[in-house]
């Protein structure tokens, strides 16, 4: 995670800095255009003088600071950008050592840079602590004429405070995000361990209780008829408890399965496999399952996860069927814009509008008269969204439900 965040910070910083500089350039260019010089003014001047005047005007209004200093560091000329950056007038800076124009804590650093720090040709950033703020100035310097004995230097000065602050904020946000992600990963890992441990540790006591009830029923013999209702109630409770533990185990498996290898699977074959797994439920309910598409497309996806998605959707369609008609389940699948899409439509009870927003929540059931734990659709949503896909539901109470899924195919290894 850390290399990704560091790379993001490095990529964002130049973009922010470039945006700030471009804004300043546009403003200065507009100001330069406002400086009008008529043809008559140029008429009596030589081409060299015209070029010299234009260069001087352009430099004066350039969107970056330009300072001409002598060999000893005394300011000979300074353009408007540099004057505004230092918050000084031209009278205050001329014939004054450039380093002395900076706050005391930055003067020695500035002097060192002007003497020999610029020789490497690299830009240098000076941090200036003002009363309530911090300013960052980027400096570079070069001799005007290497062969001249005058030793004049051109110092280029740029206020990069906005871009530096933006970079610092971006980095702070990325570090905070990394911290939150780290905490979330730790919490998820702890929750995963808890669910797995709880589901594993509860299996043995449930089996013991089931065995004790069976033994009690055998010991009572004919007398068990007197407490038959109570025994059946205990058995049903045990079955519900066992189902809850199995659901928790499945949730734990899904938590650990997101990194499993993907397979090239045939969608129709997975539907056939689910049909076999639910053979008893399909037979008892008289349900029919129809795959609309004839192509039966393939996709690259973890087989167990795709089987779990289809199994839970088909199982729910049968479980929440209408008592007035046999279940009819229609499945369609296709490729679209690089994604694998499929829909599952049933003619069951439908979902009440007031409960539709909670349909994918853990342990939430839409119809209390039907046996279930409220885990199936939660598992479906987790698998789909952790794959980067999406799932939506449309439903009309008393008519049926339509689930729409979009899956991102896994890249080939």
C-alpha positions in Angstrom: 0.0 0.0 0.0 2.8 2.4 1.0 4.5 2.4 -2.4 1.2 3.1 -4.1 0.5 6.1 -1.9 4.0 7.4 -2.3 3.7 7.1 -6.1 0.3 8.9 -6.0 1.9 11.8 -4.0 4.7 12.1 -6.5 2.4 12.2 -9.4 -0.1 14.7 -7.9 2.5 17.2 -6.7 3.8 18.3 -10.2 0.2 18.6 -11.4 -0.8 20.9 -8.6 2.4 22.9 -9.0 1.9 23.2 -12.8 -1.7 24.4 -12.3 -0.5 27.2 -9.9 2.2 28.3 -12.3 -0.1 28.3 -15.3 -2.6 30.5 -13.5 0.2 33.1 -12.7 1.4 32.9 -16.3 -2.1 33.7 -17.7 -2.5 36.7 -15.4 0.9 38.1 -16.3 0.4 37.5 -20.0 -2.9 39.4 -19.8 -1.1 42.3 -18.1 1.7 42.2 -20.8 -1.0 42.5 -23.5 -2.3 45.6 -21.8 1.0 47.4 -22.4 0.5 49.0 -25.8 3.2 50.6 -27.8 2.2 52.3 -31.0 3.9 52.0 -34.3 4.9 55.7 -34.1 6.8 55.1 -30.9 8.8 52.4 -32.6 9.3 54.3 -35.8 12.3 56.3 -34.7 14.0 53.4 -32.9 16.5 50.9 -34.4 15.5 47.2 -34.5 18.1 46.4 -31.8 16.6 49.1 -29.6 13.0 47.8 -30.2 14.1 44.3 -29.3 15.9 45.6 -26.2 12.8 47.6 -25.1 10.5 44.6 -25.7 12.8 42.3 -23.8 13.0 44.7 -20.9 9.2 45.1 -20.7 8.6 41.3 -21.0 11.1 40.6 -18.3 9.6 43.2 -16.1 6.1 41.6 -16.3 7.4 38.0 -16.4 5.4 35.5 -14.2 8.6 34.7 -12.3 11.1 36.7 -10.4 14.3 38.0 -12.0 17.0 39.8 -10.1 20.3 41.1 -11.6 23.0 41.2 -9.0 26.7 42.2 -9.1 29.5 39.9 -8.2 29.3 41.0 -4.6 25.6 40.2 -4.4 24.3 43.7 -4.6 21.0 44.2 -6.4 21.3 46.0 -9.7 17.8 45.4 -11.0 14.6 43.5 -9.9 11.4 42.9 -11.8 7.9 43.3 -10.5 7.3 39.7 -9.6 10.4 39.6 -7.3 9.4 42.9 -5.7 5.9 41.7 -4.9 7.2 38.4 -3.6 9.6 40.2 -1.2 6.9 42.9 -0.5 9.3 45.7 -1.2 9.7 48.7 -3.5 12.4 49.2 -6.1 13.9 52.0 -4.0 14.3 49.7 -1.1 16.2 47.0 -3.0 18.5 48.8 -5.3 22.2 48.8 -4.3 21.4 46.5 -1.4 22.8 43.1 -0.8 20.2 40.6 -2.0 20.7 38.3 1.0 19.9 41.2 3.4 16.4 41.5 1.9 15.5 38.1 3.4 14.6 37.5 7.0 17.6 37.0 9.3 17.2 33.3 9.7 17.5 32.8 5.9 20.3 35.3 5.2 23.2 32.9 5.7 21.6 30.3 3.6 21.0 32.8 0.9 24.6 34.2 1.0 26.0 30.6 0.8 23.8 29.9 -2.3 24.8 33.1 -4.1 28.5 32.5 -3.5 28.9 28.9 -4.7 25.6 27.0 -4.1 24.3 27.8 -7.6 27.3 26.3 -9.4 25.8 22.9 -9.5 22.9 24.3 -11.6 20.3 22.8 -9.3 17.4 24.8 -8.0 17.4 25.6 -4.3 14.4 26.1 -2.0 14.5 28.5 0.9 11.9 28.3 3.7 11.0 31.7 5.1 9.1 31.7 8.4 6.9 34.8 8.5 4.7 36.0 11.4 1.8 33.6 10.8 2.7 31.8 7.7 5.6 30.0 5.9 6.7 31.0 2.5 8.8 28.8 0.1 11.0 30.4 -2.6 12.7 28.4 -5.3 16.0 30.0 -6.5 18.4 29.4 -9.3 21.3 31.6 -10.5 23.7 31.8 -13.4 26.4 34.3 -14.6 25.2 36.8 -17.3 28.4 36.4 -19.3 31.1 33.8 -18.4 33.8 35.7 -20.3 33.0 39.1 -18.8 34.9 40.5 -15.8 31.7 42.2 -14.4 30.6 38.9 -12.7 26.9 39.9 -13.0 24.5 37.1 -12.1 20.8 36.6 -12.9 18.9 35.2 -10.0 15.6 33.6 -10.9 13.1 33.5 -8.0 9.7 31.8 -7.8 7.2 31.7 -5.0 6.2 28.0 -4.9 4.4 28.3 -1.5 1.0 27.2 -3.0 2.4 24.1 -4.7 4.5 23.1 -1.6 1.5 23.5 0.7 -0.7 21.6 -1.7 1.9 18.8 -1.8 2.2 18.7 2.0 -1.6 18.5 2.3 -1.8 15.8 -0.3 1.0 13.8 1.5 -0.8 14.3 4.9 -4.0 13.1 3.4 -2.3 10.1 1.8 -0.6 9.2 5.1 -3.9 9.5 7.0 -5.5 7.3 4.4 -2.7 4.7 4.7 -3.2 4.8 8.5 -7.0 4.3 8.2 -6.5 1.5 5.7 -4.0 -0.2 8.0 -6.4 0.1 10.9 -9.3 -1.2 8.8 -7.2 -4.2 7.6 -6.3 -5.0 11.2 -10.0 -4.8 12.3 -11.1 -6.9 9.3 -8.4 -9.5 10.2 -9.5 -9.6 13.8 -13.2 -9.9 12.8 -12.3 -12.7 10.4 -10.4 -14.6 13.2 -13.3 -14.0 15.6 -15.9 -15.3 13.1 -13.8 -18.3 12.2 -13.1 -19.2 15.8 -16.6 -18.7 16.9 -18.1 -20.8 14.2 -15.5 -23.5 14.7 -15.8 -23.6 18.5 -19.6 -23.7 18.4 -19.8 -26.7 16.2 -18.8 -29.2 18.9 -21.3 -28.0 21.6 -24.2 -28.1 19.0 -23.3 -31.6 18.0 -23.2 -32.6 21.7 -26.6 -31.1 22.3 -28.0 -32.8 19.2 -26.5 -36.1 20.5 -28.0 -35.6 24.0 -31.5 -35.0 22.5 -31.2 -38.1 20.4 -30.1 -40.1 23.5 -32.9 -38.6 25.6 -35.4 -39.5 22.9 -34.2 -43.1 22.9 -34.2 -43.4 26.7 -37.8 -42.1 26.9 -39.0 -44.6 24.3 -42.8 -44.6 24.1 -42.8 -42.0 26.8 -41.3 -39.5 24.4 -44.7 -38.9 22.9 -45.6 -36.9 26.1 -42.9 -34.4 25.3 -42.9 -34.7 21.5 -43.7 -31.0 21.0 -40.9 -29.9 23.2 -38.4 -32.3 21.6 -39.4 -31.0 18.1 -39.0 -27.4 19.3 -35.5 -28.3 20.6 -34.6 -30.0 17.3 -35.7 -27.0 15.2 -33.7 -24.7 17.4 -30.6 -26.9 17.0 -31.1 -26.9 13.2 -31.3 -23.1 13.2 -28.2 -22.9 15.3 -26.4 -25.2 13.0 -27.4 -23.2 10.0 -26.2 -20.0 11.6 -22.9 -21.5 12.4 -22.6 -22.8 8.8 -23.4 -19.3 7.5 -20.8 -17.7 9.7 -18.3 -20.3 8.4 -19.3 -19.3 4.8 -18.8 -15.6 5.6 -15.4 -16.4 7.0 -14.5 -18.3 3.9 -15.6 -15.4 1.7 -13.4 -13.1 3.7 -10.4 -15.2 3.0 -11.2 -16.0 -0.6 -10.7 -12.7 -2.4 -7.1 -13.5 -3.3 -7.8 -17.0 -4.7 -6.8 -17.7 -8.3 -9.4 -17.2 -11.0 -10.4 -19.9 -13.5 -11.8 -19.7 -17.0 -15.4 -20.9 -16.2 -18.5 -21.5 -18.3 -21.4 -19.6 -16.9 -24.0 -22.2 -18.1 -21.9 -25.0 -16.5 -22.0 -23.2 -13.1 -25.8 -22.8 -13.4 -26.1 -26.6 -14.1 -23.9 -27.3 -11.1 -26.1 -25.1 -8.8 -29.2 -26.8 -10.2 -27.8 -30.2 -9.1 -26.9 -28.8 -5.7 -30.5 -27.6 -5.2 -32.1 -30.6 -6.8 -34.3 -31.4 -3.8 -35.5 -27.9 -3.4 -36.3 -27.6 -7.1 -38.2 -30.8 -7.1 -40.2 -30.0 -4.0 -41.2 -26.5 -5.3 -41.7 -27.5 -8.9 -39.3 -24.6 -9.9 -38.1 -24.2 -13.4 -34.7 -22.5 -14.3 -34.2 -21.1 -17.8 -31.0 -19.7 -19.2 -32.1 -17.2 -21.8 -28.8 -16.8 -23.6 -27.9 -19.6 -26.0 -24.2 -18.8 -26.1 -23.5 -19.5 -22.4 -20.5 -17.1 -22.3 -17.3 -17.9 -20.3 -15.5 -15.6 -17.9 -12.3 -15.6 -15.9 -13.5 -15.6 -12.2 -12.9 -17.7 -9.0 -15.2 -20.7 -9.6 -16.2 -21.1 -5.9 -17.2 -17.4 -5.6 -19.2 -17.5 -8.8 -20.9 -20.7 -7.7 -21.7 -19.1 -4.3 -23.2 -16.0 -6.0 -25.5 -18.0 -8.3 -26.4 -20.6 -5.6 -27.5 -17.9 -3.1 -29.6 -16.0 -5.8 -31.3 -19.2 -7.0 -31.8 -20.5 -3.5 -33.4 -17.3 -2.4 -35.7 -17.3 -5.5 -37.0 -20.7 -4.5 -37.2 -20.0 -0.8 -39.2 -16.8 -1.3 -41.5 -18.2 -3.9 -45.2 -17.2 -4.1 -47.6 -19.8 -2.7 -50.0 -19.1 -5.6 -47.6 -20.2 -8.5 -44.6 -22.4 -9.2 -41.3 -20.6 -9.2 -40.0 -19.5 -12.6 -36.4 -18.3 -12.6 -34.9 -16.7 -15.8 -31.1 -16.1 -16.1 -29.5 -14.1 -18.9 -25.8 -13.4 -19.3 -23.6 -11.3 -21.8 -20.3 -9.5 -22.2 -20.5 -5.7 -22.2 -17.6 -3.1 -22.3 -15.1 -5.7 -21.0 -17.4 -6.7 -18.1 -19.4 -9.8 -17.5 -23.1 -9.0 -16.9 -26.0 -11.3 -15.9 -29.5 -10.9 -14.5 -31.6 -13.3 -12.5 -35.4 -12.8 -12.5 -38.0 -14.6 -10.4 -41.8 -14.5 -10.0 -41.7 -14.8 -6.2 -43.0 -12.8 -3.3 -41.0 -9.7 -4.2 -39.4 -7.4 -1.7 -41.5 -4.7 0.2 -40.4 -1.2 -0.8 -39.7 -0.3 2.8 -37.2 -3.1 3.1 -35.4 -2.9 -0.2 -32.5 -0.8 1.1 -31.7 -3.4 3.7 -31.8 -6.4 1.4 -28.0 -6.9 1.4 -27.4 -6.3 5.1 -26.1 -9.2 7.2 -28.8 -11.2 9.1 -31.6 -9.1 7.6 -34.6 -11.1 6.3 -37.4 -9.6 4.2 -40.0 -12.2 5.0 -40.2 -13.6 8.6 -42.5 -16.5 7.7 -39.7 -18.1 5.5 -36.8 -20.0 7.2 -33.5 -18.3 6.6 -30.6 -16.5 8.3 -30.3 -13.4 6.1 -26.7 -14.2 5.1 -27.0 -15.2 1.5 -27.5 -11.8 -0.2 -24.8 -10.3 2.1 -22.4 -12.9 0.8 -23.4 -12.2 -2.8 -22.8 -8.4 -2.4 -19.4 -8.9 -0.7 -18.2 -11.2 -3.5 -19.4 -8.8 -6.3 -18.2 -5.6 -4.7 -14.8 -6.9 -3.7 -14.3 -7.9 -7.3 -15.0 -4.3 -8.2 -18.4 -5.1 -9.7 -21.9 -4.0 -8.8 -25.3 -5.5 -7.9 -28.7 -3.8 -8.0 -32.2 -5.0 -7.3 -35.6 -4.2 -8.7 -38.7 -5.7 -7.2 -42.4 -5.4 -7.0 -44.1 -7.0 -4.1 -46.4 -9.8 -5.1 -44.8 -10.0 -8.6 -41.2 -10.9 -8.3 -37.6 -9.6 -8.2 -34.8 -8.8 -10.7 -31.1 -8.8 -9.7 -28.7 -7.2 -12.1 -24.9 -8.0 -11.7 -21.8 -6.6 -13.3 -18.5 -8.5 -12.7 -15.0 -7.5 -13.5 -13.1 -10.3 -15.1 -9.8 -11.3 -13.6 -6.7 -10.7 -15.6 -5.0 -13.7 -17.0 -1.9 -14.8 -15.0 
